[in-house]
Amino acid sequence: MDRNYAIDFIKFFAIVAVVIIHTFPSNHLLGFFFLDNFSRFAVPFFFTASGYLFGLKTIQTPVSYRYFRKYLFKILKIYVCWLIFYILYDVIRAYCEGSTVAQTDYFKDLTLLNVLYYGQGTSGYQLWFVISLAWSISVVYLFFRLKKIRLLLIVSLCLNLAGLFGQSYSIFYELPVHTSRDALFIGLFYTTAGFWIALGSPFTQLKALNKRTSFYLFCLFSGLQAAEGYLLEKGLSARHGEYFLSTIFLTVFLFLFALQFKQLGKELWITKIGGNALGIYAIHVLFIDIVDMLLEAAGLGHISHNLFWNMLDALLVFTLSYAAYQFLQHAKKRLGVAGRAK
Protein backbone atom coordinates (compact mmCIF):
# COMPACT_ATOMS: atom_id res chain seq x y z
CA MET A 1 0.00 0.00 0.00
CA ASP A 2 1.52 3.31 -1.13
CA ARG A 3 1.69 5.86 1.65
CA ASN A 4 -0.64 8.82 1.34
CA TYR A 5 1.44 11.81 2.46
CA ALA A 6 -1.41 14.22 1.79
CA ILE A 7 -3.44 12.85 4.71
CA ASP A 8 -0.68 13.65 7.21
CA PHE A 9 -0.05 16.97 5.44
CA ILE A 10 -3.68 18.00 5.93
CA LYS A 11 -3.66 16.60 9.47
CA PHE A 12 -1.04 19.23 10.31
CA PHE A 13 -3.45 22.02 9.39
CA ALA A 14 -6.28 20.16 11.09
CA ILE A 15 -4.45 19.96 14.42
CA VAL A 16 -3.45 23.63 14.09
CA ALA A 17 -7.16 24.35 13.56
CA VAL A 18 -8.05 22.44 16.73
CA VAL A 19 -5.55 24.48 18.76
CA ILE A 20 -6.99 27.67 17.25
CA ILE A 21 -10.53 26.64 18.21
CA HIS A 22 -9.45 26.07 21.80
CA THR A 23 -7.24 29.17 22.21
CA PHE A 24 -9.08 31.86 20.23
CA PRO A 25 -12.34 33.48 21.37
CA SER A 26 -15.09 31.93 19.30
CA ASN A 27 -17.29 34.73 18.05
CA HIS A 28 -17.17 38.10 19.82
CA LEU A 29 -15.56 39.61 16.69
CA LEU A 30 -16.48 38.73 13.12
CA GLY A 31 -12.93 37.70 12.23
CA PHE A 32 -12.77 35.32 15.20
CA PHE A 33 -16.17 33.92 14.25
CA PHE A 34 -15.10 33.02 10.71
CA LEU A 35 -11.76 31.63 11.90
CA ASP A 36 -13.60 29.37 14.34
CA ASN A 37 -16.10 28.38 11.65
CA PHE A 38 -13.47 27.45 9.07
CA SER A 39 -11.45 25.49 11.63
CA ARG A 40 -14.40 23.12 12.11
CA PHE A 41 -13.18 20.98 9.20
CA ALA A 42 -10.58 19.43 11.51
CA VAL A 43 -12.44 16.83 13.58
CA PRO A 44 -14.58 15.48 10.70
CA PHE A 45 -11.38 15.08 8.68
CA PHE A 46 -9.72 13.20 11.56
CA PHE A 47 -12.67 10.80 11.78
CA THR A 48 -12.78 10.29 8.01
CA ALA A 49 -9.04 9.68 7.75
CA SER A 50 -9.18 7.21 10.64
CA GLY A 51 -12.07 5.31 9.07
CA TYR A 52 -10.32 5.24 5.69
CA LEU A 53 -6.97 3.98 7.00
CA PHE A 54 -8.71 1.43 9.23
CA GLY A 55 -10.74 0.30 6.23
CA LEU A 56 -7.70 -0.16 3.99
CA LYS A 57 -5.91 -2.26 6.59
CA THR A 58 -9.02 -4.28 7.44
CA ILE A 59 -9.66 -5.19 3.82
CA GLN A 60 -6.04 -6.19 3.22
CA THR A 61 -5.63 -8.24 6.42
CA PRO A 62 -6.54 -11.95 6.08
CA VAL A 63 -7.71 -12.18 9.70
CA SER A 64 -9.45 -8.82 10.01
CA TYR A 65 -10.72 -9.40 13.55
CA ARG A 66 -7.17 -9.68 14.84
CA TYR A 67 -6.32 -6.29 13.35
CA PHE A 68 -9.56 -4.75 14.63
CA ARG A 69 -8.84 -5.99 18.14
CA LYS A 70 -5.28 -4.60 18.01
CA TYR A 71 -6.45 -1.25 16.62
CA LEU A 72 -9.24 -0.90 19.18
CA PHE A 73 -6.90 -1.80 22.04
CA LYS A 74 -4.47 0.88 20.86
CA ILE A 75 -7.18 3.56 20.87
CA LEU A 76 -8.52 2.50 24.27
CA LYS A 77 -5.01 2.45 25.73
CA ILE A 78 -4.47 6.03 24.55
CA TYR A 79 -7.82 7.06 26.02
CA VAL A 80 -7.33 5.39 29.40
CA CYS A 81 -3.77 6.68 29.82
CA TRP A 82 -4.73 10.28 29.09
CA LEU A 83 -7.93 10.02 31.13
CA ILE A 84 -5.90 8.95 34.17
CA PHE A 85 -3.38 11.70 33.44
CA TYR A 86 -6.04 14.43 33.41
CA ILE A 87 -7.73 13.04 36.54
CA LEU A 88 -4.41 13.19 38.40
CA TYR A 89 -3.71 16.66 37.00
CA ASP A 90 -7.13 17.92 38.14
CA VAL A 91 -6.70 16.47 41.63
CA ILE A 92 -3.20 17.93 42.03
CA ARG A 93 -4.35 21.31 40.76
CA ALA A 94 -7.28 21.34 43.18
CA TYR A 95 -4.96 20.73 46.14
CA CYS A 96 -2.47 23.34 44.91
CA GLU A 97 -5.29 25.89 44.78
CA GLY A 98 -6.21 25.08 48.37
CA SER A 99 -9.30 23.02 47.61
CA THR A 100 -10.03 19.38 48.20
CA VAL A 101 -11.51 17.07 45.64
CA ALA A 102 -14.51 16.56 47.92
CA GLN A 103 -15.11 20.32 48.13
CA THR A 104 -15.16 20.70 44.36
CA ASP A 105 -17.45 17.66 43.85
CA TYR A 106 -14.95 16.59 41.22
CA PHE A 107 -15.82 12.92 41.02
CA LYS A 108 -19.53 13.68 40.68
CA ASP A 109 -18.95 14.32 36.97
CA LEU A 110 -16.98 11.11 36.46
CA THR A 111 -20.07 9.03 35.76
CA LEU A 112 -19.95 5.81 33.75
CA LEU A 113 -21.75 7.54 30.88
CA ASN A 114 -19.26 10.41 30.82
CA VAL A 115 -16.20 8.19 31.11
CA LEU A 116 -17.25 5.34 28.82
CA TYR A 117 -19.13 7.29 26.15
CA TYR A 118 -18.87 11.08 26.21
CA GLY A 119 -15.24 11.36 27.32
CA GLN A 120 -16.20 14.09 29.77
CA GLY A 121 -15.72 14.68 33.48
CA THR A 122 -12.12 15.96 33.48
CA SER A 123 -10.31 19.04 32.21
CA GLY A 124 -9.28 16.87 29.25
CA TYR A 125 -12.51 17.64 27.43
CA GLN A 126 -10.86 16.94 24.05
CA LEU A 127 -10.69 13.22 24.86
CA TRP A 128 -14.25 12.90 23.59
CA PHE A 129 -12.76 12.37 20.13
CA VAL A 130 -10.69 9.37 21.23
CA ILE A 131 -13.51 7.46 22.92
CA SER A 132 -15.90 8.40 20.09
CA LEU A 133 -13.42 6.95 17.59
CA ALA A 134 -13.29 3.72 19.60
CA TRP A 135 -17.09 3.40 19.55
CA SER A 136 -17.32 4.39 15.87
CA ILE A 137 -14.66 1.90 14.77
CA SER A 138 -16.41 -0.87 16.74
CA VAL A 139 -19.76 -0.22 15.07
CA VAL A 140 -18.18 0.11 11.62
CA TYR A 141 -16.36 -3.19 12.00
CA LEU A 142 -19.55 -4.93 13.14
CA PHE A 143 -21.42 -3.74 10.05
CA PHE A 144 -18.43 -4.64 7.88
CA ARG A 145 -18.66 -8.23 9.10
CA LEU A 146 -22.40 -8.16 8.45
CA LYS A 147 -21.70 -6.75 4.95
CA LYS A 148 -24.00 -3.80 5.70
CA ILE A 149 -21.65 -0.82 5.44
CA ARG A 150 -23.91 0.96 2.95
CA LEU A 151 -26.83 0.61 5.36
CA LEU A 152 -24.68 1.99 8.18
CA LEU A 153 -23.65 4.92 5.99
CA ILE A 154 -27.30 5.84 5.41
CA VAL A 155 -28.28 5.41 9.06
CA SER A 156 -25.24 7.34 10.34
CA LEU A 157 -25.92 10.14 7.84
CA CYS A 158 -29.47 10.43 9.17
CA LEU A 159 -28.12 10.53 12.73
CA ASN A 160 -25.60 13.20 11.75
CA LEU A 161 -28.32 15.35 10.21
CA ALA A 162 -30.53 14.82 13.25
CA GLY A 163 -27.61 15.82 15.45
CA LEU A 164 -27.55 19.27 13.86
CA PHE A 165 -30.81 19.93 15.68
CA GLY A 166 -28.99 19.45 18.96
CA GLN A 167 -26.64 22.37 18.25
CA SER A 168 -26.46 24.65 15.17
CA TYR A 169 -30.03 23.98 13.95
CA SER A 170 -31.62 23.87 17.41
CA ILE A 171 -33.38 27.18 16.73
CA PHE A 172 -35.81 25.30 14.47
CA TYR A 173 -36.25 22.25 16.68
CA GLU A 174 -34.12 21.31 19.67
CA LEU A 175 -33.20 17.66 20.01
CA PRO A 176 -33.27 16.89 23.75
CA VAL A 177 -29.93 15.08 23.77
CA HIS A 178 -26.25 16.03 23.67
CA THR A 179 -25.17 15.81 20.01
CA SER A 180 -22.18 18.09 19.41
CA ARG A 181 -19.36 15.85 20.69
CA ASP A 182 -20.15 12.16 20.60
CA ALA A 183 -19.88 9.02 18.51
CA LEU A 184 -23.51 8.53 17.53
CA PHE A 185 -24.19 11.94 15.96
CA ILE A 186 -20.71 13.01 14.80
CA GLY A 187 -18.03 10.36 14.81
CA LEU A 188 -19.97 7.43 13.38
CA PHE A 189 -20.92 9.07 10.09
CA TYR A 190 -17.49 10.43 9.22
CA THR A 191 -15.72 7.23 10.27
CA THR A 192 -18.17 5.18 8.21
CA ALA A 193 -17.70 7.51 5.23
CA GLY A 194 -13.93 7.02 5.42
CA PHE A 195 -14.31 3.25 5.63
CA TRP A 196 -16.79 3.28 2.73
CA ILE A 197 -14.33 5.22 0.59
CA ALA A 198 -11.66 2.62 1.44
CA LEU A 199 -13.89 -0.11 -0.02
CA GLY A 200 -13.24 1.44 -3.43
CA SER A 201 -16.73 1.10 -4.88
CA PRO A 202 -18.18 4.55 -4.10
CA PHE A 203 -17.49 7.88 -5.74
CA THR A 204 -17.03 6.41 -9.22
CA GLN A 205 -18.14 9.69 -10.79
CA LEU A 206 -16.44 11.89 -8.19
CA LYS A 207 -13.12 10.16 -8.82
CA ALA A 208 -13.27 11.55 -12.34
CA LEU A 209 -12.82 15.03 -10.87
CA ASN A 210 -9.26 16.33 -10.92
CA LYS A 211 -7.59 17.48 -7.72
CA ARG A 212 -7.97 21.15 -8.62
CA THR A 213 -11.74 20.76 -8.94
CA SER A 214 -11.91 18.89 -5.63
CA PHE A 215 -9.97 21.67 -3.92
CA TYR A 216 -12.19 24.37 -5.43
CA LEU A 217 -15.28 22.48 -4.25
CA PHE A 218 -13.77 22.23 -0.77
CA CYS A 219 -13.25 26.02 -0.80
CA LEU A 220 -16.79 26.55 -2.08
CA PHE A 221 -18.38 24.48 0.69
CA SER A 222 -16.09 26.09 3.27
CA GLY A 223 -17.53 29.42 2.17
CA LEU A 224 -21.05 28.01 2.32
CA GLN A 225 -20.37 26.71 5.83
CA ALA A 226 -19.27 30.20 6.87
CA ALA A 227 -22.43 31.67 5.34
CA GLU A 228 -24.55 28.96 6.97
CA GLY A 229 -23.01 29.60 10.39
CA TYR A 230 -23.29 33.38 10.03
CA LEU A 231 -26.94 33.25 8.96
CA LEU A 232 -27.88 30.91 11.78
CA GLU A 233 -25.94 32.54 14.62
CA LYS A 234 -25.76 36.20 13.65
CA GLY A 235 -28.92 36.43 11.58
CA LEU A 236 -31.29 34.14 13.49
CA SER A 237 -29.56 34.28 16.91
CA ALA A 238 -29.14 30.51 16.96
CA ARG A 239 -26.79 28.66 19.30
CA HIS A 240 -23.10 28.66 18.37
CA GLY A 241 -22.70 25.75 15.97
CA GLU A 242 -19.75 23.41 15.59
CA TYR A 243 -20.95 21.42 12.56
CA PHE A 244 -23.30 22.21 9.72
CA LEU A 245 -24.88 20.69 6.63
CA SER A 246 -22.04 22.11 4.53
CA THR A 247 -19.49 20.34 6.75
CA ILE A 248 -20.39 17.01 5.15
CA PHE A 249 -19.59 18.22 1.63
CA LEU A 250 -16.42 20.13 2.46
CA THR A 251 -15.08 17.07 4.32
CA VAL A 252 -15.82 14.76 1.39
CA PHE A 253 -14.12 17.01 -1.15
CA LEU A 254 -11.14 17.72 1.10
CA PHE A 255 -10.60 14.00 1.62
CA LEU A 256 -11.10 13.32 -2.08
CA PHE A 257 -8.42 15.93 -2.76
CA ALA A 258 -6.07 14.08 -0.39
CA LEU A 259 -6.68 10.82 -2.26
CA GLN A 260 -6.00 12.47 -5.62
CA PHE A 261 -2.80 14.19 -4.49
CA LYS A 262 -1.08 11.47 -2.44
CA GLN A 263 2.42 12.93 -2.74
CA LEU A 264 1.38 16.32 -1.36
CA GLY A 265 3.67 17.21 1.53
CA LYS A 266 6.17 14.42 0.98
CA GLU A 267 9.44 15.10 2.85
CA LEU A 268 8.03 18.29 4.42
CA TRP A 269 8.50 18.74 8.17
CA ILE A 270 4.86 19.74 8.65
CA THR A 271 3.80 16.37 7.22
CA LYS A 272 5.88 14.66 9.88
CA ILE A 273 4.19 16.77 12.54
CA GLY A 274 0.80 15.92 11.05
CA GLY A 275 1.60 12.25 11.57
CA ASN A 276 1.75 13.01 15.32
CA ALA A 277 -1.57 14.87 15.35
CA LEU A 278 -3.29 12.55 17.85
CA GLY A 279 -0.50 13.01 20.39
CA ILE A 280 -0.63 16.79 20.04
CA TYR A 281 -4.41 16.62 20.29
CA ALA A 282 -4.30 14.65 23.54
CA ILE A 283 -1.84 16.91 25.36
CA HIS A 284 -2.53 20.43 24.06
CA VAL A 285 -5.35 21.18 26.51
CA LEU A 286 -2.88 20.76 29.38
CA PHE A 287 -0.70 23.55 28.01
CA ILE A 288 -3.71 25.77 27.31
CA ASP A 289 -4.63 25.42 30.99
CA ILE A 290 -1.07 26.07 32.19
CA VAL A 291 -0.67 29.19 30.02
CA ASP A 292 -4.04 30.51 31.21
CA MET A 293 -3.06 29.97 34.86
CA LEU A 294 0.24 31.79 34.35
CA LEU A 295 -1.60 34.71 32.73
CA GLU A 296 -4.04 34.94 35.63
CA ALA A 297 -1.19 34.75 38.15
CA ALA A 298 0.57 37.59 36.33
CA GLY A 299 -2.61 39.68 36.28
CA LEU A 300 -2.80 39.53 32.47
CA GLY A 301 -6.06 37.66 32.06
CA HIS A 302 -7.54 40.63 30.18
CA ILE A 303 -5.32 40.06 27.12
CA SER A 304 -7.07 36.80 26.22
CA HIS A 305 -9.14 38.69 23.62
CA ASN A 306 -6.16 40.37 22.00
CA LEU A 307 -5.46 39.14 18.46
CA PHE A 308 -1.68 39.30 18.78
CA TRP A 309 -1.79 37.36 22.04
CA ASN A 310 -4.19 34.78 20.59
CA MET A 311 -1.77 34.11 17.74
CA LEU A 312 1.17 33.87 20.14
CA ASP A 313 -0.85 31.69 22.51
CA ALA A 314 -1.80 29.23 19.74
CA LEU A 315 1.81 29.04 18.53
CA LEU A 316 3.13 28.55 22.07
CA VAL A 317 0.60 25.84 22.93
CA PHE A 318 1.18 24.03 19.65
CA THR A 319 4.98 24.12 20.00
CA LEU A 320 4.94 22.97 23.63
CA SER A 321 2.47 20.19 22.83
CA TYR A 322 4.53 18.83 19.96
CA ALA A 323 7.77 19.06 21.96
CA ALA A 324 6.20 17.35 24.97
CA TYR A 325 4.74 14.57 22.85
CA GLN A 326 8.07 13.98 21.12
CA PHE A 327 9.75 13.83 24.54
CA LEU A 328 7.19 11.27 25.75
CA GLN A 329 7.70 9.15 22.63
CA HIS A 330 11.47 9.30 23.04
CA ALA A 331 11.20 8.39 26.73
CA LYS A 332 8.89 5.48 25.91
CA LYS A 333 11.37 4.13 23.37
CA ARG A 334 14.25 4.48 25.81
CA LEU A 335 12.30 2.69 28.52
CA GLY A 336 11.35 -0.02 26.04
CA VAL A 337 14.98 -0.56 25.09
CA ALA A 338 16.01 -0.61 28.75
CA GLY A 339 13.26 -3.11 29.54
CA ARG A 340 14.36 -5.46 26.76
CA ALA A 341 18.00 -5.16 27.88
CA LYS A 342 17.05 -6.48 31.30
N, C-alpha and C positions, 0 to 999 in steps of 0.2 A: 504494500500500500504506500503510494507516494505521499510524502508529508505535505500537508496544506499549511504553508507559512502564513497565508492571508488570515486564517482564523486567529492565530496568536497575535498577528499584527493588529487586527481589529480589537482583540481582547485588551491590548494596551490602552487604546482610546476608551474602551468600555470601562476599565477599572479607573481610569482618570475621571471619567464621567461620574462614577459612583462616589469617588472622593469629593468631587465638586458638589454633588447633591447633598452630601452630609456636612460640608463645611460652609457652603454659601447660603445666605438667606434665600428662602424659596420664591417669594413673590412680592415683597414690599416695593420693589422698583421693577419697571417693565423689563429692563435688561436682565435682571436676576430671574424674572419669571420665565423668559424665553430660554435662558441658559438651563434652568431646571427642567423645562419641558423637553428640550432637545436631548438632554442627558438621559432621558428615560428609555432610550434604546438599549441601554447597557444590560439590564437584567434579562429581558427577553432574549437578547443575543446569547448571553451565557447559557440560558436554558436550552436554546436551540442548538448551540454548538455541542453541549454536553449530550443531548439526545442523538445528534448526528454521529459523533465519535463513538458513542456507546453502540449505536446501531451498526456501524461499519464493523466494529470488532465482534459483535454478537453474531452477525451474519457469517463472518469469516472463521469463527471458532467452531470446530467440530462438536465440542461439548459446551454448548452455550451457557448452560446453567452454572457450570464451574466458573466461567468468566463473570457472569452476573453476580454470583455470590462473592467473588473476590472484589468486584467493583463496588458493590453495595457495602461490603465491610470497610473498604477504604473510605468511603464517604462518611459512614457512621463513626469511624474512628476519628476522623477530622472533627466531626460535630461534637462528639463526647469530650475530646481533649480540649477544644476551645470553650465548650460550655463550662467545664470544670475550671478552666483558667479564669473566665469572667466571673464565676461565682466567687472564687477565691479573691479576685481583685476587688469585687464589690464589698466583700466582708472586711478585707483589710482597709479599704478606703473608709468604710463606715467607722471603724475603730479609730483610725487616724483623725477623723473629723470629730471625735468625741462622742459618737453615738454607738449604740449596740445594735446588733442585728435584730434583736427582739423589739427594740424601740422603733425601728424603721419598718417593722412588719415585712422584712425582706422576703422571707420564705413563703409568705402568703401568695405571692405571684408565681411561685415555682410549682404550679399545678401540673398534673400529668398531661393535660391537654396542651398547656403552654410548652412544656418540655418536649413531649413526644410528637407534637404536630406543628404548633405555631412557631416554635423556636424563640419564644418570648420568656420574660421573667428575669432577665439579667440586663446589664448595661450593654451586652453584646447583641443588640437588637438585629444586627445584620445577619446573624446566624440562621434567620428564617430561611434564607436561600438554600443553605446546606441541607437542612432537614427536609425542605420542600423537594429538593432534587432527589433525595433518597426515596421519598414516597412516590414521586413521579416516575423514577426509573423502575421501581417495583411494579407499579401498575402497567407501565409500558411493556415490561418484560412478560407479565402475565398475559396481556392481550397478544403479544407476539407469539407466545406458545399456543394460544388459542386460534391464531391466524385471523385475528379481528382488529388489526391495527387501523384499518380504514374506519371501522365503526368507532373505535376509540377517538380517532381524529375528529369525527363529527360530533361525538358527545362532548369531548373536551373543548371544542370550539364553542358549542352552545353554553357550556359552563363559563368559559372566558367572557362571552358576551353578556351573560347574566351577571357576572361579577362586576361589570362596569356600573351596574345599578347599585352596587355597594360602595362606590366611591365617586368617580367623575360624573356619572349619569344619575346620581341619587336624587337630583333635583326633580326628575320626572317620576321616579318611583324608587323608594329606598328599600333595598333588600336587607332584611333584618339579620344579616350575618356579616362577619368580618371577611372581606374579600380582597383586600389590597395586597396582602403579603402572605400567601399560603399556596399549597400545592394544588388544591382542587380547582381554584379559579384562575390561577396565573401559571404556575409551574407546569402543570400537566399538559396543557395545550402546546406550549412552546417546546417542551421536551418531546412530545409525541410528533410534532411537526418535524423536528430535527431527525428523529428516528425514521419517519416516513420518507423523508428526502433520501436518507441513507439506503433505503430499499431500492432506489433507482427507478422505480416505475412512474412516480409522479412528475409533474412539471415537464412533460414532453414538449409542449409548446413553449413554455417559459425558457427552457434550455436553449431554444433557438435565438433568444435575445443575446446580444453581445454584452460584454462587461460594462461598456460605456452606457448603454441603455439601462442596465440594471442599476448603475450608480445614479443616473439621472432620476429614475423612478424612486429610488431611496430618498433622494433630495426632495422630490416632489411630495412624497408622503410625510417626510419630516416637516415640511412647510404646512401641510394640511393638519398634521398633529398640533403644531403651534397654533394654527387658526382655530382648531377644534377646542383646544384647551383655553384659549383666550376668550372665545365666544361663550363657553360654558362658565368659566370662573369670573371673568371680568364683565361679560355682557349679561349673564343670567344669574350671577352671584351664587354659582354652584360651589360645592366643596372642592378643595384643591385636589386635582386628579393626578394619579401617577401613571395610569395607562388609559389608552383611548382606542377607539375603533381603528384609527389610522396606524396605531402601533403594530397591528398585525401585518399590514402591508409593508410598512417600512422595514420590519424585521425580516420578512420573506425576501425582499429585494436586496437587502444588505447581505444576507446570508448567501443568496444566489450569486451576488457579486464576488463573495469570498471563494465560492466554488469555481467560478469562471477565471479567477486570477490567483491561482494557487501559489505562484512564486512571489506574490506581493510581500515585501518586507523581508525577503530572504537575506540573511547575514546582517540585518540591522539590529542594533542593540535594543531598540524598543520592542522588537519581536520577541527577543529573549525575555524581556520583562513581562510581556504579555503572557508568556507561557507560565509565569508565576502568579497570574492574576488571582487565583483562589487564595493563595497565601497572603497576598496583600489585602484582599477583601476581608479575610478573617481577623487580621490584626489592626487594621487602620483605625477602627473605632476607639481602640485603646489610646492611640496617640492623639486623636481628636479630643478625647476627654482630658488627657494630660495637658495639652496645650491650653485648653479652656481653663483648667484649674490654675495654671501658671499666670494666665492673663488676669483672672479674678484676683489672685494673690497680689499681683502687681498694680491692682486698681485700674486695669486697662480694659475691663469688660465692655466698655462703650464702643470700642473700635471694631466690634464683631460685624458691624454693618458698613464697614469701610471697604471699598472695592480693592484698593491696593492691599489691605491686610488680608482680605479673602483670598486673593491670588497667592500671596505669600504663605498663608495658612495651608491652602491646598497643596502647594509645592512642598512645604515642610512636612506635612502629614504623609504625603505620598513617598517622599524620599526616606523618611524614618521607617515607614512600614516596609518598604522594599529592603532596606538595609537590615532591619530586624529579622525579616523572614529569611534572608540569605544567611544571616548569622545562625539562626535556628537550624537551617538545613545543613550548614557546615558542621555545627556541633553534633547534630544527629549522625552524620556520616562518621565523624571522629569517634563518637561513642560506639557506633556499630563496628568500626574497625578494631577498637580496643576490646569490645566484647568478644569478637571472633578470635583475637589474639590470645585471650585467656583460655 
